[in-house]
Amino acid sequence: MLMAQATGQEKVQLFPESETEFFIREVDAQITFVRGPAGTVDELILHQGGRDMPAVRKR
């Protein structure tokens, strides 16, 4: 089970649509995990409310 939690929000379960695309049942939102050249996930994009909000992985 894959979970996500935004700052100040409850944890929500992510449901797979594909290997890199997930949706959230509680709200109208999707998350895309973006793989870099090495094949590791380097970024995610939250798609919500007509906006695409990227978040780059910090190392």
LINHUNOR-V888968 format. One record per residue. N is the residue number from 1. SS is DSSP state (a for helix, b for strand, c for the rest). BURIAL is # if it has 9 or more other C-alpha atoms within 8 Angstrom, else .. D_CENTER is the distance of its C-alpha to the mean C-alpha in whole Angstrom. Layout:
BEGIN
<<N | SS | BURIAL | D_CENTER> <N | SS | BURIAL | D_CENTER>>
END
This chain:
BEGIN
<<1 | c | . | 14> <2 | b | . | 10> <3 | b | . | 10> <4 | b | . | 8> <5 | c | . | 10> <6 | c | . | 10> <7 | c | . | 14> <8 | c | . | 17> <9 | c | . | 15> <10 | c | . | 15> <11 | c | . | 13> <12 | b | # | 11> <13 | b | # | 11> <14 | b | # | 8> <15 | b | # | 10> <16 | b | # | 10> <17 | c | . | 12> <18 | c | . | 12> <19 | c | . | 12> <20 | c | # | 9> <21 | b | # | 8> <22 | b | # | 7> <23 | b | # | 8> <24 | b | # | 9> <25 | c | # | 13> <26 | c | . | 14> <27 | c | . | 13> <28 | c | # | 13> <29 | b | # | 9> <30 | b | # | 6> <31 | b | # | 3> <32 | b | # | 5> <33 | b | # | 6> <34 | b | # | 9> <35 | b | # | 12> <36 | c | . | 15> <37 | c | . | 19> <38 | c | . | 19> <39 | c | . | 17> <40 | c | . | 14> <41 | b | # | 11> <42 | b | # | 12> <43 | b | # | 9> <44 | b | # | 5> <45 | b | # | 6> <46 | b | # | 5> <47 | b | # | 8> <48 | b | # | 10> <49 | c | . | 14> <50 | c | . | 15> <51 | b | . | 13> <52 | b | . | 11> <53 | b | . | 10> <54 | b | . | 9> <55 | b | . | 9> <56 | b | . | 11> <57 | c | . | 12> <58 | c | . | 15> <59 | c | . | 18>>
END
